[in-house]
């Protein structure tokens, strides 16, 4: 079993493999996203966090997911264009993944194991579940989909000072 998120890789929206080890030393906010969800406007808040903290070693990593009421039906090209056009997203977006079930991406299996939900549940309940990760790749906290990105800023700031 992997010890940190940096032991995984994922495909970019363009289909290229991206070793997450390239983010070693950065604080990360890993989010399962969707373009047709009530929480989709959170893209703007995630982008704001990215711009605010990126120069200090912070990245948002977005993982589109179509498992929740098919709220991410588009192609990788459509997802990228939608996020850029509507929310000015410049943070890294990856290819669509499953976050639950037998086909769940290994990264999300790892995240759920190290940061279970309420009452120890493992399953991700909805789009825009967020996982905060320390510079060493260990998972610090899991945030509910309704948690607005700006509410996470103080936690990010604290990790950036470490």
SULCORUR-V623531 format. One record per pair of residues at least 24 apart in sequence whose C-alpha atoms are under 8 Angstrom apart, sorted by the first residue. I is the first residue (numbers start at 0). GAP is how many residues later the second one is. Records with the same first field share a line. If there is no record, write none. Layout:
I->GAP ; GAP
//
This chain:
1->108
2->135
3->132 ; 133 ; 134 ; 135
4->102 ; 105 ; 106 ; 132 ; 133 ; 134
5->131
7->98 ; 99
8->98
9->84 ; 85
10->83 ; 84
11->80 ; 81 ; 82 ; 83
12->63 ; 64 ; 67 ; 80 ; 81 ; 82 ; 83
13->62 ; 63 ; 81
14->80
23->111 ; 112 ; 113
24->32 ; 110 ; 111 ; 112
25->31 ; 32 ; 33 ; 108 ; 109 ; 110
26->30 ; 31 ; 32 ; 105 ; 106 ; 107 ; 108 ; 129 ; 132 ; 133
27->30 ; 31 ; 32 ; 33 ; 103 ; 104 ; 105 ; 106 ; 107
28->30 ; 31 ; 32 ; 101 ; 102 ; 103 ; 104
29->30 ; 31 ; 32 ; 33 ; 100 ; 101 ; 102 ; 103
30->29 ; 30 ; 31 ; 32 ; 97 ; 98 ; 99 ; 100
31->30 ; 31 ; 32 ; 33 ; 67 ; 95 ; 96 ; 97 ; 98
32->29 ; 30 ; 31 ; 32 ; 39 ; 94 ; 95 ; 96
33->30 ; 31 ; 32 ; 37 ; 38 ; 93 ; 94
34->36 ; 37 ; 44 ; 47 ; 48
35->35 ; 36
36->34 ; 90
38->88 ; 89 ; 106 ; 107
39->88
40->46
41->86 ; 106 ; 107
42->40 ; 44 ; 46
43->43 ; 44 ; 45
44->103 ; 104 ; 105
45->103
46->40 ; 41 ; 42 ; 43 ; 44
48->100 ; 101 ; 104
49->41
55->104
56->103
57->102
58->32 ; 33
59->31 ; 32
60->30 ; 31 ; 32 ; 33
61->29 ; 30 ; 31 ; 32
62->30 ; 31 ; 32 ; 33 ; 34
63->29 ; 30 ; 31 ; 32 ; 33
64->31 ; 32 ; 33 ; 34 ; 62
65->30 ; 31 ; 32
66->31 ; 32 ; 33
67->58 ; 59
98->25
99->24
110->28
113->25
114->24 ; 25 ; 26 ; 27
115->26
116->25
131->24
133->25
134->24
//
